[in-house]
Amino acid sequence: MPDIVVAFFALGVIAGLARSDLKVPKAAYDTLSILLMLTIGFKGGLALHGNLHWGLVPSLLAVASLGVLIPLLCYPVARRLLRLDQANSASLAAHYGSVSAGTFAVALAYAQSLSLEIAPETTLYLVLLELPAIIVAISLYKRLSGQGAQSSNGGVWHEALTSRGVVLLTGGVLIGYFYGPQQAAPVSDLFIGAFKGLLALFLLEMGLCAAKALCPVPWRRWPVMLFALLAPLVLAGLGTLMALLLGLPQGTALILVALVASASYIAAPAAIGAAIDKADIGLAMLASLAVTFPFNVLVGIPLYARWLQSFY
């Protein structure tokens, strides 16, 4: 049986495809996403307490470099093979270079269910991979479209660094790190104990959103949907190579591979929508949320886990 949280995602997809009147109110979804991202950061900060040292810097920089490399690889694929314009090629590159907090949460729960070893710094990967890709993709678009001289990267950096996800994840890490398990005890039971429940409700809404994007199936966008189905497998190979080069524990390796294979549907749409007005955010969301996210949750993460077993 798959992890129980995956069943909630499947329920959302089924309800959406059946055109049920089930829906999660926007205010409830916003609250769930805030609590989930804060909890992920907080859990990571508690794990980092007393375990953060300068020796981690090379591996963290190596992981962050993937956030630079992936959009540079995705852009020409989108431009030449998918024949998208510059704006949508940059948008797709940003979404697939950036990562999914929901996929991270599912991979974390899956690794914990298998009792796999997870390094304390694993949560930092989420923050390190989310920012560079957005900056690189937007900068690439500005340069190639001739807007580089007219705009500064300062606004892009501000948009990325002050986004809700980054603030919550980074803030949660810092709070957990500085307070540690003992001082954080009055709130840690609430956050950590509710983690799977929050994730289950979040995935229910994600299932509804995925079904909505696929109903009816936009067949004319089949090249983008095919890309969204194949990209996770290719990117997972890149993540596996990095995990093996860094000698990561198996649980951390699984989470890194799942992150690299994921696509953003929270941070990237907000940043790209503000920076590239010609980009069709709906197209990127079709790929990242309606195809890649379900693939990773239902098939990809268990597949990556079995894949990694052959190396450990």
PLY file of the C-alpha trace (Angstrom):
ply
format ascii 1.0
element vertex 312
property float x
property float y
property float z
element edge 311
property int vertex1
property int vertex2
end_header
0.00 0.00 0.00
1.25 3.54 -0.74
1.68 6.03 2.07
-1.73 7.09 3.39
-1.24 10.74 2.38
-1.13 9.66 -1.28
-4.66 8.27 -0.88
-5.88 11.79 -0.10
-4.34 13.07 -3.31
-6.02 10.26 -5.25
-9.34 11.15 -3.57
-8.98 14.75 -4.75
-8.22 13.65 -8.32
-11.19 11.25 -8.39
-13.54 13.86 -6.91
-12.35 16.46 -9.41
-12.70 14.17 -12.42
-16.19 13.15 -11.21
-17.08 16.86 -11.04
-18.00 16.63 -7.38
-18.87 19.84 -5.56
-16.05 19.09 -3.10
-13.70 22.02 -2.75
-11.25 23.42 -0.22
-11.95 27.11 0.45
-9.14 29.42 -0.63
-8.68 30.72 2.91
-8.31 27.13 4.17
-5.83 26.29 1.40
-3.75 29.38 2.18
-3.71 28.40 5.86
-2.72 24.82 5.01
0.14 25.92 2.74
1.42 28.36 5.38
1.33 25.72 8.12
2.89 23.07 5.89
5.84 25.21 4.77
6.40 26.56 8.28
6.33 23.02 9.69
8.80 21.75 7.08
11.21 24.57 7.91
10.70 24.15 11.65
11.34 20.39 11.53
14.49 21.01 9.52
15.71 23.67 11.97
15.23 21.31 14.92
17.24 18.64 13.09
19.99 21.19 12.34
20.26 22.31 15.98
23.79 21.45 17.08
24.61 19.85 13.71
25.39 22.86 11.52
29.07 23.30 10.65
31.31 24.72 7.91
31.97 21.27 6.52
28.46 21.28 5.04
29.13 24.31 2.83
30.64 22.42 -0.19
27.73 19.97 -0.39
25.15 22.73 0.03
26.76 24.75 -2.76
26.82 21.65 -4.96
23.10 21.16 -4.42
22.42 24.86 -5.11
24.33 24.55 -8.39
21.58 22.24 -9.65
19.20 25.18 -9.37
21.44 27.04 -11.82
22.09 24.12 -14.17
18.54 22.79 -14.63
16.93 25.95 -16.07
19.88 26.32 -18.42
19.18 22.78 -19.65
15.39 23.16 -19.80
15.31 26.45 -21.71
16.77 25.16 -25.02
14.58 22.03 -24.80
11.47 24.18 -24.42
12.61 26.56 -27.18
13.77 24.06 -29.79
11.86 20.83 -29.14
8.61 22.19 -27.73
8.84 25.29 -29.96
7.68 27.66 -27.25
8.41 31.37 -27.42
11.10 32.99 -25.26
8.73 33.97 -22.46
7.15 30.53 -22.06
10.49 28.75 -22.48
11.91 30.81 -19.62
8.76 30.22 -17.58
8.95 26.44 -18.04
12.68 26.50 -17.23
11.99 28.40 -14.01
9.20 26.04 -12.92
11.29 22.91 -13.53
14.50 24.38 -12.15
12.67 25.40 -8.99
11.14 22.78 -6.71
7.89 21.67 -5.10
7.39 21.93 -1.33
4.52 19.45 -1.64
6.77 16.88 -3.32
9.39 17.47 -0.61
6.79 16.79 2.09
5.62 13.57 0.42
9.20 12.37 -0.11
10.05 13.20 3.51
7.03 11.25 4.78
7.89 8.33 2.47
11.53 8.22 3.61
10.44 8.32 7.26
7.94 5.49 6.67
10.82 3.35 5.38
13.04 4.40 8.34
15.70 5.71 5.95
18.48 7.89 7.32
17.90 11.60 6.72
20.72 14.11 7.23
19.95 17.17 9.39
20.61 19.64 6.57
18.11 18.06 4.16
15.48 20.79 4.58
18.01 23.38 3.41
17.94 21.75 -0.03
14.38 22.99 -0.47
15.41 26.62 0.05
18.66 26.32 -1.91
16.98 24.83 -4.97
13.97 27.14 -5.05
15.73 30.48 -5.50
18.54 30.11 -8.10
16.36 28.65 -10.84
13.88 31.53 -10.75
16.68 34.12 -10.84
18.53 32.34 -13.66
15.43 31.84 -15.83
14.25 35.44 -15.47
17.77 36.80 -16.10
18.10 34.56 -19.16
14.81 35.84 -20.56
15.72 39.47 -19.93
19.05 39.02 -21.67
17.77 37.09 -24.70
14.75 39.32 -25.21
16.86 42.47 -25.10
15.45 43.71 -21.80
18.63 43.20 -19.82
19.74 46.79 -20.11
16.31 48.10 -19.12
15.89 46.24 -15.85
17.84 45.38 -12.78
18.07 42.00 -11.13
17.47 43.70 -7.79
13.70 43.53 -8.20
13.90 39.87 -9.19
15.98 39.05 -6.14
13.58 40.94 -3.90
10.58 39.12 -5.38
12.22 35.73 -4.89
13.72 36.34 -1.45
10.57 37.83 0.05
8.10 35.32 -1.39
5.84 33.60 1.12
7.43 30.18 0.70
10.99 31.40 1.19
10.09 33.52 4.22
8.20 30.66 5.90
10.77 27.97 5.12
13.76 30.10 6.10
12.00 31.51 9.16
10.97 28.05 10.30
14.53 26.74 9.90
15.97 29.64 11.91
13.41 29.31 14.71
13.92 25.57 15.00
17.69 25.90 14.81
18.10 28.60 17.45
15.57 27.23 19.93
16.31 23.50 19.58
14.12 20.57 20.66
13.97 21.44 24.37
13.03 25.13 24.13
10.74 24.49 21.18
8.84 21.72 23.01
5.74 23.88 23.78
4.99 24.19 20.02
6.92 21.34 18.42
4.35 18.68 19.38
1.61 20.70 17.67
3.55 21.29 14.45
5.29 17.94 14.10
2.35 15.88 15.34
0.03 17.52 12.81
2.47 17.26 9.88
0.88 14.25 8.16
-2.63 15.56 8.73
-1.71 18.91 7.17
-0.03 17.15 4.27
-3.08 14.94 3.68
-5.44 17.94 3.47
-2.97 19.85 1.29
-2.73 16.91 -1.12
-6.52 16.64 -1.25
-6.63 20.19 -2.63
-3.71 19.46 -4.99
-5.66 16.50 -6.35
-8.66 18.72 -7.02
-6.43 21.29 -8.76
-4.75 18.63 -10.92
-8.11 17.23 -12.00
-9.39 20.70 -12.84
-6.37 21.37 -15.08
-6.87 18.06 -16.90
-10.64 18.25 -17.34
-11.04 18.40 -20.26
-7.62 17.17 -21.34
-5.94 19.91 -23.44
-4.72 17.54 -26.16
-3.33 20.38 -28.28
-0.72 20.83 -25.53
0.47 17.24 -25.82
4.17 18.16 -26.39
4.25 20.08 -23.09
2.43 17.27 -21.26
4.85 14.71 -22.70
7.74 16.89 -21.51
6.13 17.08 -18.06
5.94 13.28 -17.95
9.50 12.59 -19.13
11.34 15.47 -17.44
11.04 14.01 -13.90
12.77 10.81 -15.00
15.64 12.65 -16.68
16.04 15.11 -13.81
15.86 12.26 -11.28
18.94 10.79 -12.96
20.74 14.10 -12.47
19.67 14.18 -8.82
20.84 10.60 -8.31
24.26 11.43 -9.75
24.61 14.39 -7.38
23.46 12.31 -4.38
26.03 9.61 -5.14
28.84 12.12 -5.71
28.09 13.73 -2.33
27.71 10.37 -0.57
24.35 11.31 0.93
22.43 8.96 3.26
19.71 7.01 1.47
16.79 9.01 2.89
18.43 12.32 2.02
19.30 11.00 -1.43
15.65 10.06 -2.04
14.46 13.52 -1.00
17.07 15.25 -3.18
16.15 13.11 -6.20
12.44 13.82 -5.67
13.13 17.54 -5.35
15.26 17.69 -8.50
12.58 15.73 -10.36
9.82 18.09 -9.18
8.51 21.38 -10.54
7.34 24.45 -8.66
3.66 25.43 -8.57
3.79 27.99 -5.74
6.94 30.16 -5.79
7.72 30.10 -9.52
4.23 31.09 -10.78
4.19 34.13 -8.49
7.70 35.25 -9.43
7.35 34.58 -13.18
3.92 36.19 -13.33
5.38 39.38 -11.87
8.59 39.41 -13.95
7.59 38.02 -17.37
4.22 39.42 -18.38
4.16 37.55 -21.71
4.45 34.13 -20.05
1.38 31.87 -19.97
1.40 30.74 -16.33
-1.48 28.37 -17.02
0.72 26.42 -19.44
3.46 26.01 -16.83
0.90 25.03 -14.20
-0.57 22.42 -16.56
2.87 20.83 -16.80
4.02 21.18 -13.19
0.80 20.66 -11.22
-1.41 18.59 -13.50
1.24 16.17 -14.83
4.59 16.24 -13.02
3.25 16.54 -9.47
0.80 13.60 -9.77
3.45 11.51 -11.50
5.96 12.08 -8.70
3.44 11.52 -5.90
1.80 8.41 -7.34
4.65 6.78 -9.25
7.92 8.71 -9.11
8.86 8.71 -5.43
8.41 4.92 -4.93
10.24 4.41 -8.24
13.15 6.62 -7.15
13.33 4.76 -3.83
13.69 1.40 -5.61
16.13 2.99 -8.04
18.35 4.18 -5.20
18.27 0.80 -3.45
20.49 -0.58 -6.20
23.22 1.92 -5.21
23.08 1.45 -1.41
0 1
1 2
2 3
3 4
4 5
5 6
6 7
7 8
8 9
9 10
10 11
11 12
12 13
13 14
14 15
15 16
16 17
17 18
18 19
19 20
20 21
21 22
22 23
23 24
24 25
25 26
26 27
27 28
28 29
29 30
30 31
31 32
32 33
33 34
34 35
35 36
36 37
37 38
38 39
39 40
40 41
41 42
42 43
43 44
44 45
45 46
46 47
47 48
48 49
49 50
50 51
51 52
52 53
53 54
54 55
55 56
56 57
57 58
58 59
59 60
60 61
61 62
62 63
63 64
64 65
65 66
66 67
67 68
68 69
69 70
70 71
71 72
72 73
73 74
74 75
75 76
76 77
77 78
78 79
79 80
80 81
81 82
82 83
83 84
84 85
85 86
86 87
87 88
88 89
89 90
90 91
91 92
92 93
93 94
94 95
95 96
96 97
97 98
98 99
99 100
100 101
101 102
102 103
103 104
104 105
105 106
106 107
107 108
108 109
109 110
110 111
111 112
112 113
113 114
114 115
115 116
116 117
117 118
118 119
119 120
120 121
121 122
122 123
123 124
124 125
125 126
126 127
127 128
128 129
129 130
130 131
131 132
132 133
133 134
134 135
135 136
136 137
137 138
138 139
139 140
140 141
141 142
142 143
143 144
144 145
145 146
146 147
147 148
148 149
149 150
150 151
151 152
152 153
153 154
154 155
155 156
156 157
157 158
158 159
159 160
160 161
161 162
162 163
163 164
164 165
165 166
166 167
167 168
168 169
169 170
170 171
171 172
172 173
173 174
174 175
175 176
176 177
177 178
178 179
179 180
180 181
181 182
182 183
183 184
184 185
185 186
186 187
187 188
188 189
189 190
190 191
191 192
192 193
193 194
194 195
195 196
196 197
197 198
198 199
199 200
200 201
201 202
202 203
203 204
204 205
205 206
206 207
207 208
208 209
209 210
210 211
211 212
212 213
213 214
214 215
215 216
216 217
217 218
218 219
219 220
220 221
221 222
222 223
223 224
224 225
225 226
226 227
227 228
228 229
229 230
230 231
231 232
232 233
233 234
234 235
235 236
236 237
237 238
238 239
239 240
240 241
241 242
242 243
243 244
244 245
245 246
246 247
247 248
248 249
249 250
250 251
251 252
252 253
253 254
254 255
255 256
256 257
257 258
258 259
259 260
260 261
261 262
262 263
263 264
264 265
265 266
266 267
267 268
268 269
269 270
270 271
271 272
272 273
273 274
274 275
275 276
276 277
277 278
278 279
279 280
280 281
281 282
282 283
283 284
284 285
285 286
286 287
287 288
288 289
289 290
290 291
291 292
292 293
293 294
294 295
295 296
296 297
297 298
298 299
299 300
300 301
301 302
302 303
303 304
304 305
305 306
306 307
307 308
308 309
309 310
310 311
